[in-house]
Amino acid sequence: MVPELHREYRPTSTSPADARADVAVYLLEVGHAELFPVAAVLVSELVTNSVVHAEDVVTLRARWTGDVLRVDVCDQGGGRPSEPVSERAFATLDALATDWGVNRLDGTGRVTWFELK
């Protein structure tokens, strides 16, 4: 089993699709392809949000632990959570994720994460 997925993306318009494809392969490898439809929507929202605000690479990390998929998307950007794309992403997280949150990093960086059971 693949313990963890770790990818970096340049902040481009193709990054969300690339991230979705990487998560699809990861979920197949860990035997949980049934989570892909929901995970794809959430990954798309988070990576799109990061691409809008990123000043450098966007990092995606996914790991399967017990019965939980956890995905972290990290960027070094200065966006505020009140901006429209963030509001949409956060509303989608509220609706679909088992749990989610945002952790601030030093400076302007943040990690937005979600979990699915």
PyMOL commands that set and color helices and strands:
alter all, ss='L'
color gray80, all
select helices_A, chain A and resi 15-29+33-53+84-96
alter helices_A, ss='H'
color red, helices_A
select strands_A, chain A and resi 4-9+58-65+68-76+99-104+109-116
alter strands_A, ss='S'
color yellow, strands_A
deselect
rebuild
show_as cartoon
